[in-house]
Amino acid sequence: MTVDRSYSPYESIRNYHDRGMMKWGAFATGELSEAQRKLREKEELENETFPKKATSKLDD
């Protein structure tokens, strides 16, 4: 999608090209990595606090 900037009397505005994802992609990647790290730490803490019980069949 492009924006028509031909109305502008300024050449720099008319020639501006939005870089789209390039300008925010690194930020989003960093934010995602941070969220994943926090989730992993939370899950590890929960596993230490509430260890899973061993599930085995009892012999009759």
Biopython code that builds the backbone (N, CA, C, O; Angstrom):
import numpy as np
from Bio.PDB.StructureBuilder import StructureBuilder

atoms = [
    (1, "MET", "N", (0.844, -1.174, 0.000)),
    (1, "MET", "CA", (0.000, 0.000, 0.000)),
    (1, "MET", "C", (0.889, 1.237, 0.000)),
    (1, "MET", "O", (1.825, 1.335, 0.794)),
    (2, "THR", "N", (0.606, 2.152, -0.864)),
    (2, "THR", "CA", (1.381, 3.383, -0.932)),
    (2, "THR", "C", (0.479, 4.573, -0.646)),
    (2, "THR", "O", (-0.732, 4.528, -0.861)),
    (3, "VAL", "N", (1.087, 5.613, -0.167)),
    (3, "VAL", "CA", (0.365, 6.839, 0.130)),
    (3, "VAL", "C", (0.722, 7.869, -0.933)),
    (3, "VAL", "O", (1.896, 8.088, -1.230)),
    (4, "ASP", "N", (-0.294, 8.493, -1.497)),
    (4, "ASP", "CA", (-0.060, 9.511, -2.511)),
    (4, "ASP", "C", (0.348, 10.816, -1.831)),
    (4, "ASP", "O", (-0.444, 11.431, -1.117)),
    (5, "ARG", "N", (1.578, 11.222, -2.060)),
    (5, "ARG", "CA", (2.076, 12.459, -1.453)),
    (5, "ARG", "C", (2.357, 13.517, -2.520)),
    (5, "ARG", "O", (3.089, 14.476, -2.276)),
    (6, "SER", "N", (1.780, 13.337, -3.683)),
    (6, "SER", "CA", (2.026, 14.270, -4.778)),
    (6, "SER", "C", (1.490, 15.666, -4.487)),
    (6, "SER", "O", (1.878, 16.630, -5.148)),
    (7, "TYR", "N", (0.613, 15.779, -3.516)),
    (7, "TYR", "CA", (0.033, 17.067, -3.150)),
    (7, "TYR", "C", (1.048, 18.006, -2.495)),
    (7, "TYR", "O", (0.866, 19.223, -2.506)),
    (8, "SER", "N", (2.104, 17.447, -1.931)),
    (8, "SER", "CA", (3.046, 18.234, -1.143)),
    (8, "SER", "C", (3.946, 19.110, -2.019)),
    (8, "SER", "O", (4.430, 18.674, -3.064)),
    (9, "PRO", "N", (4.158, 20.342, -1.579)),
    (9, "PRO", "CA", (5.083, 21.205, -2.313)),
    (9, "PRO", "C", (6.556, 20.837, -2.028)),
    (9, "PRO", "O", (7.461, 21.352, -2.685)),
    (10, "TYR", "N", (6.786, 19.956, -1.060)),
    (10, "TYR", "CA", (8.152, 19.600, -0.679)),
    (10, "TYR", "C", (8.579, 18.292, -1.336)),
    (10, "TYR", "O", (7.912, 17.265, -1.207)),
    (11, "GLU", "N", (9.691, 18.353, -2.033)),
    (11, "GLU", "CA", (10.184, 17.174, -2.742)),
    (11, "GLU", "C", (10.511, 16.028, -1.790)),
    (11, "GLU", "O", (10.256, 14.869, -2.117)),
    (12, "SER", "N", (11.070, 16.330, -0.618)),
    (12, "SER", "CA", (11.441, 15.280, 0.332)),
    (12, "SER", "C", (10.211, 14.497, 0.799)),
    (12, "SER", "O", (10.295, 13.292, 1.034)),
    (13, "ILE", "N", (9.086, 15.168, 0.932)),
    (13, "ILE", "CA", (7.851, 14.471, 1.334)),
    (13, "ILE", "C", (7.320, 13.649, 0.165)),
    (13, "ILE", "O", (6.874, 12.518, 0.357)),
    (14, "ARG", "N", (7.363, 14.201, -1.036)),
    (14, "ARG", "CA", (6.869, 13.464, -2.211)),
    (14, "ARG", "C", (7.687, 12.205, -2.465)),
    (14, "ARG", "O", (7.149, 11.195, -2.921)),
    (15, "ASN", "N", (8.971, 12.258, -2.174)),
    (15, "ASN", "CA", (9.859, 11.126, -2.446)),
    (15, "ASN", "C", (10.002, 10.169, -1.262)),
    (15, "ASN", "O", (10.702, 9.162, -1.368)),
    (16, "TYR", "N", (9.359, 10.464, -0.156)),
    (16, "TYR", "CA", (9.488, 9.627, 1.040)),
    (16, "TYR", "C", (8.968, 8.220, 0.766)),
    (16, "TYR", "O", (7.886, 8.038, 0.208)),
    (17, "HIS", "N", (9.751, 7.240, 1.167)),
    (17, "HIS", "CA", (9.346, 5.837, 1.028)),
    (17, "HIS", "C", (9.348, 5.200, 2.415)),
    (17, "HIS", "O", (10.390, 5.092, 3.060)),
    (18, "ASP", "N", (8.183, 4.786, 2.855)),
    (18, "ASP", "CA", (8.047, 4.169, 4.170)),
    (18, "ASP", "C", (8.682, 2.788, 4.142)),
    (18, "ASP", "O", (8.380, 1.983, 3.261)),
    (19, "ARG", "N", (9.555, 2.509, 5.095)),
    (19, "ARG", "CA", (10.266, 1.231, 5.129)),
    (19, "ARG", "C", (9.427, 0.103, 5.717)),
    (19, "ARG", "O", (9.877, -1.043, 5.747)),
    (20, "GLY", "N", (8.235, 0.398, 6.177)),
    (20, "GLY", "CA", (7.339, -0.633, 6.688)),
    (20, "GLY", "C", (7.931, -1.410, 7.845)),
    (20, "GLY", "O", (8.386, -0.827, 8.830)),
    (21, "MET", "N", (7.924, -2.728, 7.722)),
    (21, "MET", "CA", (8.367, -3.584, 8.812)),
    (21, "MET", "C", (9.843, -3.397, 9.157)),
    (21, "MET", "O", (10.245, -3.652, 10.293)),
    (22, "MET", "N", (10.636, -2.968, 8.219)),
    (22, "MET", "CA", (12.066, -2.803, 8.488)),
    (22, "MET", "C", (12.311, -1.915, 9.701)),
    (22, "MET", "O", (13.258, -2.148, 10.451)),
    (23, "LYS", "N", (11.473, -0.903, 9.905)),
    (23, "LYS", "CA", (11.747, 0.038, 10.979)),
    (23, "LYS", "C", (11.269, -0.458, 12.336)),
    (23, "LYS", "O", (11.785, -0.010, 13.360)),
    (24, "TRP", "N", (10.309, -1.360, 12.380)),
    (24, "TRP", "CA", (9.846, -1.845, 13.680)),
    (24, "TRP", "C", (10.085, -3.326, 13.887)),
    (24, "TRP", "O", (9.835, -3.831, 14.981)),
    (25, "GLY", "N", (10.552, -4.032, 12.893)),
    (25, "GLY", "CA", (10.768, -5.469, 13.005)),
    (25, "GLY", "C", (11.731, -5.849, 14.118)),
    (25, "GLY", "O", (11.483, -6.805, 14.852)),
    (26, "ALA", "N", (12.817, -5.117, 14.248)),
    (26, "ALA", "CA", (13.796, -5.427, 15.303)),
    (26, "ALA", "C", (13.189, -5.217, 16.679)),
    (26, "ALA", "O", (13.442, -5.999, 17.596)),
    (27, "PHE", "N", (12.398, -4.182, 16.829)),
    (27, "PHE", "CA", (11.736, -3.924, 18.109)),
    (27, "PHE", "C", (10.775, -5.061, 18.439)),
    (27, "PHE", "O", (10.761, -5.562, 19.564)),
    (28, "ALA", "N", (9.975, -5.465, 17.461)),
    (28, "ALA", "CA", (9.006, -6.540, 17.689)),
    (28, "ALA", "C", (9.714, -7.843, 18.021)),
    (28, "ALA", "O", (9.251, -8.595, 18.878)),
    (29, "THR", "N", (10.831, -8.120, 17.356)),
    (29, "THR", "CA", (11.581, -9.341, 17.626)),
    (29, "THR", "C", (12.121, -9.326, 19.047)),
    (29, "THR", "O", (12.046, -10.334, 19.749)),
    (30, "GLY", "N", (12.663, -8.195, 19.476)),
    (30, "GLY", "CA", (13.177, -8.070, 20.835)),
    (30, "GLY", "C", (12.080, -8.221, 21.867)),
    (30, "GLY", "O", (12.275, -8.857, 22.902)),
    (31, "GLU", "N", (10.921, -7.633, 21.584)),
    (31, "GLU", "CA", (9.790, -7.724, 22.499)),
    (31, "GLU", "C", (9.307, -9.171, 22.610)),
    (31, "GLU", "O", (9.000, -9.644, 23.704)),
    (32, "LEU", "N", (9.242, -9.864, 21.489)),
    (32, "LEU", "CA", (8.826, -11.264, 21.480)),
    (32, "LEU", "C", (9.807, -12.129, 22.260)),
    (32, "LEU", "O", (9.397, -12.984, 23.045)),
    (33, "SER", "N", (11.093, -11.911, 22.047)),
    (33, "SER", "CA", (12.118, -12.678, 22.762)),
    (33, "SER", "C", (12.010, -12.468, 24.264)),
    (33, "SER", "O", (12.139, -13.418, 25.037)),
    (34, "GLU", "N", (11.775, -11.235, 24.678)),
    (34, "GLU", "CA", (11.636, -10.923, 26.100)),
    (34, "GLU", "C", (10.408, -11.622, 26.690)),
    (34, "GLU", "O", (10.476, -12.169, 27.790)),
    (35, "ALA", "N", (9.297, -11.604, 25.969)),
    (35, "ALA", "CA", (8.073, -12.260, 26.441)),
    (35, "ALA", "C", (8.285, -13.770, 26.566)),
    (35, "ALA", "O", (7.828, -14.383, 27.531)),
    (36, "GLN", "N", (8.978, -14.371, 25.591)),
    (36, "GLN", "CA", (9.240, -15.806, 25.641)),
    (36, "GLN", "C", (10.157, -16.156, 26.812)),
    (36, "GLN", "O", (9.961, -17.176, 27.472)),
    (37, "ARG", "N", (11.153, -15.313, 27.067)),
    (37, "ARG", "CA", (12.069, -15.546, 28.187)),
    (37, "ARG", "C", (11.314, -15.490, 29.514)),
    (37, "ARG", "O", (11.521, -16.335, 30.384)),
    (38, "LYS", "N", (10.437, -14.495, 29.669)),
    (38, "LYS", "CA", (9.659, -14.365, 30.904)),
    (38, "LYS", "C", (8.735, -15.561, 31.099)),
    (38, "LYS", "O", (8.596, -16.063, 32.215)),
    (39, "LEU", "N", (8.102, -16.018, 30.022)),
    (39, "LEU", "CA", (7.211, -17.177, 30.108)),
    (39, "LEU", "C", (7.989, -18.418, 30.516)),
    (39, "LEU", "O", (7.536, -19.190, 31.360)),
    (40, "ARG", "N", (9.162, -18.612, 29.917)),
    (40, "ARG", "CA", (9.996, -19.774, 30.242)),
    (40, "ARG", "C", (10.417, -19.733, 31.709)),
    (40, "ARG", "O", (10.385, -20.755, 32.394)),
    (41, "GLU", "N", (10.811, -18.552, 32.190)),
    (41, "GLU", "CA", (11.214, -18.419, 33.602)),
    (41, "GLU", "C", (10.031, -18.711, 34.530)),
    (41, "GLU", "O", (10.195, -19.362, 35.562)),
    (42, "LYS", "N", (8.857, -18.232, 34.165)),
    (42, "LYS", "CA", (7.660, -18.469, 34.973)),
    (42, "LYS", "C", (7.340, -19.964, 35.029)),
    (42, "LYS", "O", (7.033, -20.500, 36.094)),
    (43, "GLU", "N", (7.414, -20.630, 33.880)),
    (43, "GLU", "CA", (7.129, -22.066, 33.840)),
    (43, "GLU", "C", (8.161, -22.854, 34.646)),
    (43, "GLU", "O", (7.811, -23.817, 35.328)),
    (44, "GLU", "N", (9.433, -22.448, 34.571)),
    (44, "GLU", "CA", (10.468, -23.132, 35.337)),
    (44, "GLU", "C", (10.233, -22.961, 36.836)),
    (44, "GLU", "O", (10.419, -23.900, 37.609)),
    (45, "LEU", "N", (9.823, -21.761, 37.243)),
    (45, "LEU", "CA", (9.537, -21.496, 38.645)),
    (45, "LEU", "C", (8.356, -22.328, 39.115)),
    (45, "LEU", "O", (8.384, -22.883, 40.214)),
    (46, "GLU", "N", (7.318, -22.420, 38.293)),
    (46, "GLU", "CA", (6.148, -23.226, 38.645)),
    (46, "GLU", "C", (6.523, -24.705, 38.752)),
    (46, "GLU", "O", (6.026, -25.405, 39.635)),
    (47, "ASN", "N", (7.386, -25.180, 37.873)),
    (47, "ASN", "CA", (7.807, -26.582, 37.919)),
    (47, "ASN", "C", (8.624, -26.876, 39.168)),
    (47, "ASN", "O", (8.549, -27.978, 39.713)),
    (48, "GLU", "N", (9.409, -25.897, 39.629)),
    (48, "GLU", "CA", (10.176, -26.082, 40.863)),
    (48, "GLU", "C", (9.255, -26.062, 42.072)),
    (48, "GLU", "O", (9.453, -26.822, 43.020)),
    (49, "THR", "N", (8.249, -25.195, 42.041)),
    (49, "THR", "CA", (7.323, -25.053, 43.159)),
    (49, "THR", "C", (6.345, -26.217, 43.225)),
    (49, "THR", "O", (6.070, -26.750, 44.300)),
    (50, "PHE", "N", (5.827, -26.604, 42.072)),
    (50, "PHE", "CA", (4.851, -27.677, 41.993)),
    (50, "PHE", "C", (5.348, -28.749, 41.040)),
    (50, "PHE", "O", (4.916, -28.802, 39.889)),
    (51, "PRO", "N", (6.255, -29.606, 41.505)),
    (51, "PRO", "CA", (6.776, -30.630, 40.594)),
    (51, "PRO", "C", (5.664, -31.583, 40.155)),
    (51, "PRO", "O", (4.740, -31.882, 40.912)),
    (52, "LYS", "N", (5.777, -32.038, 38.939)),
    (52, "LYS", "CA", (4.785, -32.974, 38.421)),
    (52, "LYS", "C", (4.927, -34.309, 39.130)),
    (52, "LYS", "O", (6.033, -34.786, 39.388)),
    (53, "LYS", "N", (3.787, -34.895, 39.438)),
    (53, "LYS", "CA", (3.793, -36.200, 40.089)),
    (53, "LYS", "C", (4.064, -37.279, 39.054)),
    (53, "LYS", "O", (3.617, -37.194, 37.910)),
    (54, "ALA", "N", (4.782, -38.266, 39.467)),
    (54, "ALA", "CA", (5.055, -39.383, 38.574)),
    (54, "ALA", "C", (3.755, -40.125, 38.314)),
    (54, "ALA", "O", (2.991, -40.408, 39.237)),
    (55, "THR", "N", (3.519, -40.428, 37.081)),
    (55, "THR", "CA", (2.313, -41.175, 36.725)),
    (55, "THR", "C", (2.731, -42.579, 36.327)),
    (55, "THR", "O", (3.383, -42.783, 35.303)),
    (56, "SER", "N", (2.354, -43.524, 37.135)),
    (56, "SER", "CA", (2.648, -44.913, 36.810)),
    (56, "SER", "C", (1.447, -45.753, 37.198)),
    (56, "SER", "O", (0.686, -45.396, 38.098)),
    (57, "LYS", "N", (1.288, -46.861, 36.514)),
    (57, "LYS", "CA", (0.179, -47.768, 36.816)),
    (57, "LYS", "C", (0.505, -48.546, 38.077)),
    (57, "LYS", "O", (1.618, -49.032, 38.278)),
    (58, "LEU", "N", (-0.491, -48.640, 38.897)),
    (58, "LEU", "CA", (-0.326, -49.449, 40.104)),
    (58, "LEU", "C", (-0.754, -50.877, 39.785)),
    (58, "LEU", "O", (-1.773, -51.103, 39.132)),
    (59, "ASP", "N", (0.034, -51.829, 40.254)),
    (59, "ASP", "CA", (-0.316, -53.231, 40.047)),
    (59, "ASP", "C", (-1.409, -53.622, 41.030)),
    (59, "ASP", "O", (-1.353, -53.266, 42.207)),
    (60, "ASP", "N", (-2.397, -54.351, 40.545)),
    (60, "ASP", "CA", (-3.499, -54.820, 41.418)),
    (60, "ASP", "C", (-3.113, -56.046, 42.172)),
    (60, "ASP", "O", (-3.913, -56.571, 42.947)),
]
sb = StructureBuilder()
sb.init_structure("model")
sb.init_model(0)
sb.init_chain("A")
sb.init_seg("    ")
for serial, (resi, resn, name, xyz) in enumerate(atoms, 1):
    if name == "N":
        sb.init_residue(resn, " ", resi, " ")
    sb.init_atom(name, np.array(xyz, "f"), 0.0, 1.0, " ", f" {name:<3s}", serial, name[0])
structure = sb.get_structure()
